[in-house]
Amino acid sequence: MQIGKLPRVRLAALPTPLEEMGNLSKKLGGPRLFIKRDDNTGLAFGGNKARKLEFLMGDALNQGADTIITAGGIQSNHARMTAAAANKLGFKTVLVLSGERPSSYKANLLLDHLLQAEIRFLNAKDSEQIKQRMEEIASELSLKGHNTYIIPTGGSNRIGVSGYALAMTELLAQANEKGIKFDSIALACGGGGTQAGVVVGTKALNLSMRVIGISVSREAMLLKERVAGLARETAEHLGLSIPFSPAEIEVYDKYVGEGYAIPTTEGIEAIKLVARLEGILLDPVYTGKAMAGLIGLIRTGRFRSDENVVFLHTGGIPAIFTDESIWF
């Protein structure tokens, strides 16, 4: 992988810990479970976006930008972490958040405000409308003398996804140090960027490890196509001649519930179980649903009891504070 040639700025606290979840493994009767703590990357409560932002912000600096524009939902983890990274590097930040301005600011939105990002609410969820709005803001600021850099929702393009291809070299080094060979890695799949990076890194390193995506929003087939497409683009960006097809991408969509960012009973139970047994906090939007998916797959016999499975904790902890009523 030609990652060393890409513009990059160090933002994340790396390597993130790799911990065994012995109590949870025992409770479920196997397999042997581990957790990769990418909730500990730093940048205003941390999360997986830090790895992507190292390359995205590196590219922005390389292009001489002074203003970062990005988008997400009102409780976007990506928006929060982008604002934090931008502050660290001296950029101005404009966030285009989908939805109407709420009467009170909580969780990620409160952090966006504390980070002094300029927030523009857009009552639309269509990706083309959001992209158009970011381009309009870029044109508006350009007329005022600013050099803008647009980061797509979730940082999910070939530049950002490269961060998770590189993350697999870190995981491999930690596994080797512990004398472990991982059979599977499970993670939340929303926009597909993180899973695409993991898939690219896994193939590039010739790891015989299943990459299991648990959808938190979209149908499995749509995500398989998106992950495969992003993986192809990222591999080309890294100088790799590796084919990817939707058929080889593994995604489960039965744990989404009523929709994106709507907590599920199984997700809440998974969050409480991991907190009680391991002292680790998950969130109701991404990692709670993903852990519910992993637990569901274990209970239906999709793993042997002697397998080694690592769960990628992608962060999102501020979402715990969005609605306290779900915890009682």
Rosetta silent file (secondary structure, phi, psi, omega in degrees, C-alpha in Angstrom):
SEQUENCE: MQIGKLPRVRLAALPTPLEEMGNLSKKLGGPRLFIKRDDNTGLAFGGNKARKLEFLMGDALNQGADTIITAGGIQSNHARMTAAAANKLGFKTVLVLSGERPSSYKANLLLDHLLQAEIRFLNAKDSEQIKQRMEEIASELSLKGHNTYIIPTGGSNRIGVSGYALAMTELLAQANEKGIKFDSIALACGGGGTQAGVVVGTKALNLSMRVIGISVSREAMLLKERVAGLARETAEHLGLSIPFSPAEIEVYDKYVGEGYAIPTTEGIEAIKLVARLEGILLDPVYTGKAMAGLIGLIRTGRFRSDENVVFLHTGGIPAIFTDESIWF
SCORE:     score description
SCORE:     0.000 S_00000001
   1 L     0.000  129.750 -177.952    0.000    0.000    0.000 S_00000001
   2 L   -88.354   47.233 -176.710    1.405    3.382   -1.037 S_00000001
   3 H   -71.849  -33.482 -177.652    0.046    5.115    2.047 S_00000001
   4 H   -61.171  -19.361 -179.143    3.369    6.700    2.968 S_00000001
   5 H   -88.790   -8.670 -176.160    3.163    8.929   -0.121 S_00000001
   6 L   -83.937  144.260  173.533   -0.227   10.412    0.786 S_00000001
   7 L   -59.996  132.776 -177.491   -0.600   13.802    2.521 S_00000001
   8 L  -152.740  142.211  173.377   -1.322   13.132    6.184 S_00000001
   9 L  -124.478  133.454 -175.367   -1.401   15.043    9.450 S_00000001
  10 L   -75.993  119.510 -178.259   -1.242   13.171   12.761 S_00000001
  11 L  -126.271  -32.549 -173.814   -4.450   13.751   14.739 S_00000001
  12 L   -88.069  150.024  174.112   -5.384   10.437   16.364 S_00000001
  13 L   -84.302   96.152 -174.155   -3.937    8.956   19.546 S_00000001
  14 L  -118.756  151.738   -3.158   -2.533    5.777   18.013 S_00000001
  15 L   -75.987  149.826  174.573   -2.306    2.890   18.424 S_00000001
  16 L   -79.249  153.614 -176.535   -5.684    2.504   20.088 S_00000001
  17 L   -63.367  148.527  169.568   -5.941   -0.278   22.692 S_00000001
  18 E  -116.424  113.493 -173.670   -6.803   -3.853   21.811 S_00000001
  19 E  -119.917  147.946  175.136   -8.542   -5.429   24.804 S_00000001
  20 E   -87.525  140.743  176.304   -9.974   -8.853   25.505 S_00000001
  21 L  -106.965   71.858 -175.281  -13.629   -9.053   26.591 S_00000001
  22 H   -64.792  -38.861 -179.285  -13.320  -12.182   28.697 S_00000001
  23 H   -66.626  -40.552  179.058  -16.463  -11.669   30.745 S_00000001
  24 H   -68.121  -40.842  177.421  -18.632  -11.181   27.671 S_00000001
  25 H   -58.191  -45.330 -179.669  -17.065  -14.221   25.986 S_00000001
  26 H   -63.598  -41.955 -179.535  -17.821  -16.328   29.037 S_00000001
  27 H   -61.275  -38.278 -176.050  -21.377  -15.045   29.229 S_00000001
  28 H   -90.910   -6.745 -179.127  -22.015  -15.948   25.587 S_00000001
  29 L    74.758   33.178 -178.403  -20.139  -19.253   25.697 S_00000001
  30 L    94.122  166.929   -0.862  -17.544  -18.186   23.143 S_00000001
  31 L   -70.904 -176.945  176.403  -16.034  -17.244   20.770 S_00000001
  32 E   -75.648  119.066 -172.251  -13.036  -15.462   22.308 S_00000001
  33 E  -106.146  139.705  175.249  -13.926  -11.780   21.998 S_00000001
  34 E  -129.487  164.872  177.739  -11.687   -8.721   21.715 S_00000001
  35 E  -137.616  129.031  176.523  -12.426   -5.047   21.165 S_00000001
  36 E   -93.922  114.274 -166.587  -10.376   -2.519   19.184 S_00000001
  37 E   -86.218   66.368  176.473  -10.884    0.753   21.051 S_00000001
  38 H   -77.973    4.866  166.077  -11.172    3.339   18.292 S_00000001
  39 H   -74.443  -10.606 -176.984  -13.439    5.247   20.643 S_00000001
  40 H  -104.951   30.065 -177.886  -10.123    6.304   22.205 S_00000001
  41 L   -81.229   -8.785 -175.574   -8.649    8.148   19.226 S_00000001
  42 L    88.594 -169.780 -178.295   -8.978   11.577   20.820 S_00000001
  43 L    66.445   76.732  171.639  -10.522   14.687   19.219 S_00000001
  44 L    53.812   63.891  178.722  -13.506   15.662   21.373 S_00000001
  45 L    85.943   -1.944  171.613  -14.610   12.216   22.665 S_00000001
  46 L    70.279 -176.628 -179.500  -12.874   10.257   19.884 S_00000001
  47 E   138.112  175.507 -173.323  -14.160    7.812   17.321 S_00000001
  48 L   -67.109  -22.797 -175.346  -13.338    6.263   13.965 S_00000001
  49 H   -65.387  -20.617 -179.635  -13.404    9.538   12.027 S_00000001
  50 H   -59.978  -39.792  179.930  -10.007   10.550   13.443 S_00000001
  51 H   -65.404  -39.697  178.429   -8.253    8.013   11.213 S_00000001
  52 H   -69.087  -40.849 -176.706  -10.059    9.326    8.128 S_00000001
  53 H   -67.009  -25.120  176.501   -9.473   12.953    9.069 S_00000001
  54 H   -58.383  -39.408 -178.709   -5.710   12.459    9.232 S_00000001
  55 H   -85.992  -36.576  178.321   -5.726   11.968    5.454 S_00000001
  56 H   -66.715  -44.743  178.714   -8.564   14.357    4.628 S_00000001
  57 H   -70.347  -33.158  175.242   -7.032   17.205    6.626 S_00000001
  58 H   -61.277  -41.466  178.334   -3.619   16.358    5.199 S_00000001
  59 H   -67.522  -39.166  178.757   -5.079   16.781    1.722 S_00000001
  60 H   -63.045  -43.476  176.987   -6.769   20.051    2.750 S_00000001
  61 H   -63.030  -40.258 -179.173   -3.472   21.429    4.051 S_00000001
  62 H   -63.518  -29.191 -179.699   -1.731   20.283    0.888 S_00000001
  63 L   -92.279    2.993  177.071   -4.257   22.253   -1.165 S_00000001
  64 L    72.981   27.372 -179.092   -3.819   25.398    0.914 S_00000001
  65 L   -71.720  155.708  173.254   -7.354   25.444    2.285 S_00000001
  66 L  -124.287   -9.336 -177.630   -8.410   27.715    5.144 S_00000001
  67 E  -137.249  131.719  177.700  -12.017   26.548    5.557 S_00000001
  68 E  -104.712  132.451  175.832  -13.462   23.050    5.915 S_00000001
  69 E  -120.134  128.611  175.161  -17.037   22.338    4.849 S_00000001
  70 E  -148.255  176.105 -173.421  -18.722   19.063    5.709 S_00000001
  71 E  -141.246  164.392  177.591  -22.154   17.626    6.404 S_00000001
  72 E   175.635 -175.917  174.532  -24.047   15.141    8.528 S_00000001
  73 E   -74.275  172.769 -178.198  -27.102   14.660   10.674 S_00000001
  74 L   -60.054  -31.981  178.619  -27.823   16.922   13.631 S_00000001
  75 L  -105.632   37.616 -176.979  -26.091   14.390   15.901 S_00000001
  76 L   -68.437  123.390  171.947  -23.241   13.668   13.495 S_00000001
  77 H   -67.974  -38.409 -179.933  -20.086   12.229   15.068 S_00000001
  78 H   -61.032  -43.158  179.921  -18.217   13.093   11.892 S_00000001
  79 H   -62.433  -45.034  179.353  -19.226   16.763   12.122 S_00000001
  80 H   -59.686  -46.395 -176.905  -18.117   16.973   15.757 S_00000001
  81 H   -73.512  -31.872  175.865  -14.736   15.390   15.093 S_00000001
  82 H   -64.617  -42.945  178.474  -14.165   17.427   11.931 S_00000001
  83 H   -61.377  -41.096  179.425  -14.744   20.625   13.900 S_00000001
  84 H   -65.359  -45.172  179.464  -12.261   19.485   16.563 S_00000001
  85 H   -64.064  -40.973  179.709   -9.612   18.544   13.989 S_00000001
  86 H   -62.060  -42.638  178.012  -10.134   21.820   12.134 S_00000001
  87 H   -60.260  -41.954 -178.588   -9.642   23.817   15.334 S_00000001
  88 H   -61.637  -32.860 -175.443   -6.425   21.950   16.045 S_00000001
  89 H  -101.204   -0.260  176.369   -5.084   22.831   12.594 S_00000001
  90 L    85.932   18.230  176.258   -6.350   26.404   12.418 S_00000001
  91 L   -87.890  154.002  164.084   -9.166   25.936    9.908 S_00000001
  92 E   -84.532  148.298 -179.026  -12.575   27.592    9.998 S_00000001
  93 E  -125.094  133.747  171.736  -15.393   25.006    9.925 S_00000001
  94 E  -119.155  123.429  179.676  -18.841   25.147    8.346 S_00000001
  95 E  -109.035  126.806  173.856  -21.196   22.260    9.175 S_00000001
  96 E  -101.353  107.370 -174.805  -24.284   21.548    7.075 S_00000001
  97 E  -108.073  128.797 -175.779  -26.561   19.561    9.383 S_00000001
  98 E   -76.392  121.459  178.576  -29.691   17.843    8.075 S_00000001
  99 L   129.705  172.608  178.546  -32.843   18.830    9.920 S_00000001
 100 L   -83.640  150.974  178.749  -34.494   21.798   11.557 S_00000001
 101 L   -60.596  123.372 -178.830  -32.731   23.779   14.257 S_00000001
 102 L   -76.675  164.363 -179.670  -33.748   22.152   17.585 S_00000001
 103 L   -73.602  -24.115  177.370  -34.986   24.127   20.569 S_00000001
 104 L  -140.861  150.527 -178.426  -32.038   22.921   22.661 S_00000001
 105 L   -99.121  125.597  179.002  -28.539   21.694   21.863 S_00000001
 106 L  -131.555  162.063  170.220  -27.510   18.299   23.250 S_00000001
 107 H    49.625 -125.761 -175.452  -24.737   15.741   22.813 S_00000001
 108 H   -60.480  -38.952 -179.150  -22.846   16.153   19.509 S_00000001
 109 H   -64.256  -38.576  175.829  -24.687   19.320   18.545 S_00000001
 110 H   -62.598  -40.522  178.797  -23.744   20.915   21.851 S_00000001
 111 H   -66.929  -37.354  175.282  -20.117   19.955   21.204 S_00000001
 112 H   -57.278  -42.621  179.657  -20.281   21.486   17.710 S_00000001
 113 H   -65.481  -44.518  179.236  -21.368   24.726   19.371 S_00000001
 114 H   -63.597  -31.701  178.623  -18.605   24.554   21.983 S_00000001
 115 L   -80.280   -2.123  175.803  -16.078   23.977   19.205 S_00000001
 116 L    62.316   34.239  172.453  -17.402   27.172   17.580 S_00000001
 117 L   -74.263  147.882  173.328  -18.175   25.618   14.226 S_00000001
 118 E   -80.311  120.577 -174.981  -20.485   27.620   11.987 S_00000001
 119 E  -107.839  126.931  175.636  -23.661   25.522   11.812 S_00000001
 120 E  -121.735  117.874 -178.503  -26.101   25.766    8.935 S_00000001
 121 E   -85.533  139.457 -179.689  -29.233   23.666    9.212 S_00000001
 122 E  -131.453  116.673 -176.921  -30.725   22.198    6.049 S_00000001
 123 L   -81.209   66.489 -179.681  -34.175   20.640    6.167 S_00000001
 124 L  -157.436  148.402  177.516  -33.283   17.910    3.685 S_00000001
 125 L  -118.094   -9.195  179.903  -31.865   14.395    3.788 S_00000001
 126 L   -65.239  128.627 -174.478  -31.272   13.834    0.090 S_00000001
 127 H   -62.637  -34.659  179.763  -27.548   13.393   -0.503 S_00000001
 128 H   -69.045  -37.685  177.375  -27.578   15.421   -3.732 S_00000001
 129 H   -65.064  -40.462  179.857  -29.287   18.352   -2.009 S_00000001
 130 H   -65.932  -44.828  177.954  -26.721   18.228    0.786 S_00000001
 131 H   -60.571  -43.283  179.159  -23.835   18.059   -1.678 S_00000001
 132 H   -62.100  -40.723 -179.553  -25.289   20.983   -3.638 S_00000001
 133 H   -64.598  -40.332  177.693  -25.649   23.045   -0.462 S_00000001
 134 H   -63.209  -39.227  179.180  -22.002   22.447    0.464 S_00000001
 135 H   -67.452  -36.320  177.123  -20.931   23.522   -3.018 S_00000001
 136 H   -63.966  -42.490  178.768  -23.072   26.665   -2.752 S_00000001
 137 H   -65.141  -38.945  178.160  -21.411   27.550    0.568 S_00000001
 138 H   -61.336  -42.993  178.672  -17.995   26.920   -0.976 S_00000001
 139 H   -64.815  -42.139  178.961  -18.824   29.339   -3.819 S_00000001
 140 H   -59.671  -45.798 -178.757  -20.159   31.897   -1.348 S_00000001
 141 H   -73.838  -30.275  177.114  -16.996   31.769    0.768 S_00000001
 142 H   -61.948  -38.634  178.380  -14.751   31.762   -2.285 S_00000001
 143 H   -65.293  -21.124  178.534  -16.172   35.154   -3.271 S_00000001
 144 L   -94.174    6.541  175.449  -15.086   36.372    0.177 S_00000001
 145 L    94.756    8.436 -179.346  -11.523   35.218   -0.423 S_00000001
 146 L   -91.075  148.372  173.963  -11.589   31.846    1.342 S_00000001
 147 L  -104.702  106.808 -172.045  -10.045   28.648   -0.006 S_00000001
 148 E   -97.079  156.204  176.608  -12.509   25.917    0.917 S_00000001
 149 E  -135.074  120.332 -178.105  -12.168   22.146    1.149 S_00000001
 150 E   -94.601  126.898  173.777  -15.301   19.965    1.089 S_00000001
 151 E  -106.683  125.965 -178.958  -15.305   16.703    3.028 S_00000001
 152 L   -66.332  161.349  178.626  -18.174   14.357    2.099 S_00000001
 153 H   -50.017  128.396  178.985  -20.585   13.088    4.729 S_00000001
 154 H    76.283   -0.834 -176.492  -18.780   10.691    7.047 S_00000001
 155 H    65.342   22.988 -172.283  -15.448   11.384    5.383 S_00000001
 156 L   -93.564   76.158  166.546  -16.263    8.415    3.165 S_00000001
 157 L  -134.250 -178.239 -173.761  -14.253    8.868    0.002 S_00000001
 158 H   -62.867  -25.725  179.035  -11.050    7.210   -1.170 S_00000001
 159 H   -73.311  -51.467 -179.120   -8.935    9.687    0.784 S_00000001
 160 H   -67.709  -40.245 -178.210  -10.673    9.186    4.117 S_00000001
 161 H   -61.649  -26.868  178.306  -11.191    5.448    3.661 S_00000001
 162 H   -55.974  -29.137  179.877   -7.406    5.042    3.327 S_00000001
 163 H   -60.415  -33.274  179.950   -7.197    5.627    7.077 S_00000001
 164 H   -88.483  -18.597  169.093   -8.860    2.291    7.777 S_00000001
 165 H   -65.673  -42.984  178.065   -6.778    0.410    5.249 S_00000001
 166 H   -66.851  -34.283 -178.615   -3.788    1.580    7.289 S_00000001
 167 H   -58.985  -27.769 -178.950   -5.546    0.691   10.560 S_00000001
 168 H   -69.097  -27.514  175.508   -5.355   -2.991    9.621 S_00000001
 169 H   -69.061  -34.642  177.338   -1.548   -2.878    9.811 S_00000001
 170 H   -66.863  -45.739  179.370   -1.930   -1.601   13.382 S_00000001
 171 H   -63.488  -41.414  179.666   -4.386   -4.342   14.294 S_00000001
 172 H   -61.840  -43.007  179.517   -2.148   -6.996   12.727 S_00000001
 173 H   -62.094  -41.933  179.880    0.863   -5.784   14.727 S_00000001
 174 H   -67.649  -39.381  178.845   -1.144   -5.896   17.976 S_00000001
 175 H   -64.100  -43.027  178.903   -2.504   -9.355   17.191 S_00000001
 176 H   -63.005  -39.043  179.749    1.002  -10.652   16.466 S_00000001
 177 H   -63.343  -35.393  179.636    2.269   -9.147   19.711 S_00000001
 178 H   -88.632   -4.608 -178.591   -0.452  -11.016   21.618 S_00000001
 179 L    71.090   36.220 -176.137    0.050  -14.203   19.617 S_00000001
 180 L  -118.419  142.578  169.430   -3.496  -14.111   18.235 S_00000001
 181 L  -115.809  117.630 -178.364   -4.874  -14.764   14.771 S_00000001
 182 L   -81.278  133.676  176.873   -8.245  -13.143   14.283 S_00000001
 183 L   -87.893  -31.124 -177.104  -10.870  -15.117   12.384 S_00000001
 184 E  -149.806  151.974  169.821  -13.363  -12.234   12.095 S_00000001
 185 E  -127.005  131.888 -178.842  -13.749   -8.522   12.686 S_00000001
 186 E  -116.821  142.637 -177.627  -17.233   -7.059   13.272 S_00000001
 187 E  -157.115  160.133  175.197  -18.181   -3.404   13.008 S_00000001
 188 E   -72.351  140.141  178.254  -21.056   -0.979   12.530 S_00000001
 189 E  -123.654  112.742  178.660  -21.761   -0.092    8.901 S_00000001
 190 L  -110.784  -78.038  175.892  -23.475    3.222    8.187 S_00000001
 191 L   -84.973  -13.847  176.888  -22.039    4.998    5.172 S_00000001
 192 L    95.105   -9.458 -175.672  -19.763    2.062    4.406 S_00000001
 193 H   -64.867  -45.700 -178.842  -16.455    3.933    4.529 S_00000001
 194 H   -64.597  -44.466  179.312  -14.957    2.249    7.562 S_00000001
 195 H   -63.570  -38.795  178.748  -15.871   -1.235    6.355 S_00000001
 196 H   -60.395  -43.560  178.817  -14.454   -0.450    2.905 S_00000001
 197 H   -63.829  -42.245  178.980  -11.134    0.561    4.451 S_00000001
 198 H   -62.909  -41.493  179.176  -11.026   -2.562    6.613 S_00000001
 199 H   -62.781  -44.753  178.821  -11.782   -4.720    3.567 S_00000001
 200 H   -62.490  -48.477 -179.540   -8.990   -3.089    1.543 S_00000001
 201 H   -61.455  -40.227 -179.786   -6.479   -3.407    4.380 S_00000001
 202 H   -62.962  -44.890  179.126   -7.438   -7.011    5.026 S_00000001
 203 H   -69.049  -41.415 -177.810   -6.949   -7.997    1.378 S_00000001
 204 H   -62.545  -32.487 -178.633   -3.756   -5.978    0.957 S_00000001
 205 L   -94.037    3.500  179.643   -2.217   -7.747    3.964 S_00000001
 206 L    57.341   41.347  178.959   -3.512  -11.179    2.851 S_00000001
 207 L   -87.217  129.120  177.770   -5.392  -11.663    6.111 S_00000001
 208 L   -87.868   65.818 -174.200   -7.813  -14.597    6.161 S_00000001
 209 L  -127.177  124.930  175.264  -10.238  -12.637    8.318 S_00000001
 210 E   -66.409  138.007  174.784  -13.972  -12.193    7.727 S_00000001
 211 E  -109.837  109.635 -172.217  -15.085   -8.566    7.726 S_00000001
 212 E  -108.070  112.525  176.773  -18.623   -8.486    9.118 S_00000001
 213 E   -94.253  133.855  174.708  -20.626   -5.293    8.752 S_00000001
 214 E  -109.028  110.534 -176.834  -23.732   -4.755   10.872 S_00000001
 215 E   -65.726  138.943  174.880  -25.937   -2.190    9.149 S_00000001
 216 L  -112.521    4.604 -174.683  -27.296    0.633   11.287 S_00000001
 217 L  -152.413  -53.852 -168.874  -29.297    2.289    8.515 S_00000001
 218 L  -103.838  166.645  174.673  -29.492    0.833    4.995 S_00000001
 219 L   -65.862  148.311 -175.886  -30.462   -2.448    3.341 S_00000001
 220 H   -57.158  -44.024 -176.254  -27.642   -4.954    3.091 S_00000001
 221 H   -63.225  -40.227  177.950  -27.541   -5.035   -0.731 S_00000001
 222 H   -63.195  -41.288 -179.904  -27.192   -1.257   -0.994 S_00000001
 223 H   -69.072  -38.230  178.531  -24.375   -1.301    1.537 S_00000001
 224 H   -60.129  -42.514  178.558  -22.600   -4.189   -0.174 S_00000001
 225 H   -66.274  -41.343 -179.500  -22.562   -2.225   -3.423 S_00000001
 226 H   -67.899  -44.811  179.925  -21.400    0.942   -1.694 S_00000001
 227 H   -62.000  -44.729  179.446  -18.651   -0.788    0.296 S_00000001
 228 H   -61.596  -41.959  179.090  -17.385   -2.611   -2.790 S_00000001
 229 H   -63.686  -46.672  178.303  -17.333    0.633   -4.786 S_00000001
 230 H   -64.153  -37.015  178.474  -15.464    2.547   -2.091 S_00000001
 231 H   -63.815  -42.799  178.230  -13.047   -0.360   -1.688 S_00000001
 232 H   -61.776  -46.289 -179.143  -12.264   -0.336   -5.422 S_00000001
 233 H   -63.260  -40.610 -178.272  -11.691    3.432   -5.441 S_00000001
 234 H   -69.677  -42.086  178.257   -9.510    3.272   -2.336 S_00000001
 235 H   -59.528  -43.933  177.843   -7.422    0.376   -3.610 S_00000001
 236 H   -62.308  -41.394  179.023   -6.732    2.287   -6.825 S_00000001
 237 H   -60.413  -31.937 -177.985   -5.845    5.375   -4.775 S_00000001
 238 L   -94.493    7.573  177.645   -3.308    3.272   -2.853 S_00000001
 239 L    75.052   26.851 -178.267   -1.782    1.753   -5.979 S_00000001
 240 L  -106.047  137.601  176.301   -3.307   -1.677   -5.414 S_00000001
 241 L  -102.256   75.150 -177.782   -4.643   -3.914   -8.160 S_00000001
 242 L  -125.180  124.588  177.571   -7.301   -5.689   -6.108 S_00000001
 243 L   -82.249  149.454  175.452  -10.834   -6.395   -7.388 S_00000001
 244 L  -138.019  138.497  177.582  -13.863   -6.075   -5.115 S_00000001
 245 L  -132.007  152.895  179.142  -17.449   -7.130   -5.773 S_00000001
 246 H   -56.279  -30.207 -176.526  -20.642   -6.746   -3.721 S_00000001
 247 H   -63.975  -26.452 -178.229  -20.911  -10.540   -3.515 S_00000001
 248 H   -94.549   -0.804  178.884  -17.803  -10.776   -1.323 S_00000001
 249 L   -91.497  130.511 -176.196  -18.901   -8.022    1.101 S_00000001
 250 E  -104.962  115.424  179.475  -20.611   -9.320    4.253 S_00000001
 251 E  -139.413  136.791  176.102  -23.344   -7.113    5.737 S_00000001
 252 E  -114.850  133.612 -176.204  -26.318   -7.965    7.966 S_00000001
 253 L  -117.544   11.428 -177.600  -29.317   -5.626    8.071 S_00000001
 254 L   -82.065    0.076 -177.747  -31.709   -7.335   10.504 S_00000001
 255 L  -109.116    9.714 -179.056  -30.474   -5.239   13.446 S_00000001
 256 L   -68.878  -36.785 -175.002  -31.383   -1.796   12.036 S_00000001
 257 L    78.092 -141.734 -176.677  -34.777   -1.664   13.738 S_00000001
 258 L   -77.186  -12.788  178.293  -37.117    1.153   12.692 S_00000001
 259 L   151.925  177.961 -178.371  -34.337    3.169   11.095 S_00000001
 260 L   -59.882  135.319  176.356  -31.143    5.132   11.469 S_00000001
 261 L    66.543    9.779  174.264  -30.552    6.687   14.908 S_00000001
 262 L  -101.000  112.531 -175.871  -33.691    5.044   16.303 S_00000001
 263 L   -59.121  148.996  176.488  -32.596    2.881   19.261 S_00000001
 264 L  -112.948  156.192  177.417  -33.565   -0.791   19.319 S_00000001
 265 H   -60.363  -43.158  179.790  -34.397   -2.980   22.294 S_00000001
 266 H   -64.730  -38.885  179.275  -31.586   -5.369   21.337 S_00000001
 267 H   -65.347  -44.098  179.187  -29.135   -2.504   20.994 S_00000001
 268 H   -64.100  -40.383  178.391  -29.966   -1.067   24.405 S_00000001
 269 H   -63.990  -39.391  178.837  -29.659   -4.529   25.969 S_00000001
 270 H   -64.991  -41.167  178.945  -26.254   -4.994   24.304 S_00000001
 271 H   -61.787  -46.020 -179.430  -25.049   -1.622   25.595 S_00000001
 272 H   -65.660  -38.497 -179.351  -26.115   -2.452   29.147 S_00000001
 273 H   -64.834  -46.129 -179.397  -24.561   -5.936   28.961 S_00000001
 274 H   -68.237  -37.714  177.236  -21.168   -4.675   27.777 S_00000001
 275 H   -63.242  -43.022 -176.936  -21.185   -1.845   30.314 S_00000001
 276 H   -71.560  -38.770 -175.372  -22.006   -4.266   33.142 S_00000001
 277 H   -88.958  -32.016 -173.038  -19.565   -7.003   32.138 S_00000001
 278 H  -121.346   -7.755 -178.382  -16.665   -5.036   30.657 S_00000001
 279 L    67.643   25.110 -179.103  -17.025   -1.448   31.867 S_00000001
 280 L  -113.600  133.561 -178.733  -17.050   -0.285   28.222 S_00000001
 281 L   -96.336  133.978  173.428  -19.609    2.178   26.901 S_00000001
 282 L  -114.124  174.265 -178.492  -21.254    1.796   23.496 S_00000001
 283 L  -118.285  158.287 -175.021  -23.712    4.143   21.784 S_00000001
 284 L   -78.857  -11.265 -176.579  -27.335    3.607   20.663 S_00000001
 285 L   -91.149  -46.298 -174.526  -26.821    4.748   17.047 S_00000001
 286 L  -114.936  -71.833 -168.922  -23.853    2.704   15.849 S_00000001
 287 H   -70.479  -27.746  176.453  -21.923    0.446   18.204 S_00000001
 288 H   -65.122  -46.217  177.930  -24.913   -0.663   20.287 S_00000001
 289 H   -66.179  -38.533  179.633  -26.697   -1.992   17.202 S_00000001
 290 H   -65.155  -41.321  178.116  -23.446   -3.500   15.903 S_00000001
 291 H   -66.863  -37.331  175.667  -22.825   -5.282   19.204 S_00000001
 292 H   -60.465  -38.636  177.422  -26.418   -6.522   19.184 S_00000001
 293 H   -65.409  -44.543  178.903  -25.697   -7.915   15.743 S_00000001
 294 H   -62.630  -44.814  178.672  -22.512   -9.625   16.857 S_00000001
 295 H   -62.055  -40.679  178.310  -24.259  -11.121   19.896 S_00000001
 296 H   -62.164  -41.708  178.796  -27.128  -12.274   17.663 S_00000001
 297 H   -66.202  -37.987  177.355  -24.716  -13.988   15.273 S_00000001
 298 H   -63.452  -45.530 -176.681  -22.960  -15.686   18.192 S_00000001
 299 H   -68.295  -22.885  178.086  -26.249  -16.935   19.625 S_00000001
 300 L   -94.939    9.727  172.961  -27.306  -18.371   16.263 S_00000001
 301 L    79.225   26.661 -178.857  -24.066  -20.343   15.997 S_00000001
 302 L   -79.069   -7.968  177.810  -22.283  -18.338   13.277 S_00000001
 303 L  -129.092  148.899  170.746  -18.942  -18.720   15.097 S_00000001
 304 L   -77.438  154.249 -178.065  -17.139  -21.673   16.648 S_00000001
 305 L   -66.602  -20.969 -178.443  -16.438  -21.341   20.352 S_00000001
 306 L   -96.937    6.238  178.921  -12.669  -21.446   19.715 S_00000001
 307 L   -77.137  157.961  174.364  -12.633  -18.607   17.154 S_00000001
 308 E  -108.733  120.173 -177.063  -11.070  -15.198   17.830 S_00000001
 309 E  -124.637  131.857  177.756  -13.359  -12.289   16.976 S_00000001
 310 E  -112.217  134.560  176.865  -12.538   -8.597   17.318 S_00000001
 311 E  -100.669  126.123  178.967  -15.208   -5.909   17.568 S_00000001
 312 E   -88.099  110.213  178.446  -14.220   -2.519   16.153 S_00000001
 313 E   -82.957  106.301 -174.311  -15.492    0.169   18.542 S_00000001
 314 L   -89.893    5.726  175.765  -16.038    3.123   16.215 S_00000001
 315 E    91.726 -149.873 -179.310  -17.013    5.599   18.933 S_00000001
 316 L    92.638   15.162 -174.120  -20.123    7.783   19.012 S_00000001
 317 H   -56.107  -35.147  179.683  -20.299    8.039   22.803 S_00000001
 318 H   -55.327  -23.983 -179.717  -21.953   11.530   22.888 S_00000001
 319 H   -63.770  -19.716  175.892  -25.154    9.910   21.555 S_00000001
 320 H   -57.223  -30.868 -173.236  -25.627    8.364   25.004 S_00000001
 321 H   -96.743   10.449 -179.816  -26.641   11.840   26.193 S_00000001
 322 L   -73.845  -44.657 -178.065  -29.193   12.587   23.451 S_00000001
 323 L  -143.920   99.616 -175.220  -32.189   11.022   25.229 S_00000001
 324 H   -67.734  -18.292 -175.939  -31.711    9.838   28.803 S_00000001
 325 H   -66.186  -24.049 -177.141  -35.168    8.217   28.912 S_00000001
 326 H   -71.362  -12.661 -176.609  -34.015    5.205   26.847 S_00000001
 327 H   -93.691   -2.103 -175.986  -31.780    4.020   29.694 S_00000001
 328 L  -118.581    0.000    0.000  -34.564    3.622   32.266 S_00000001
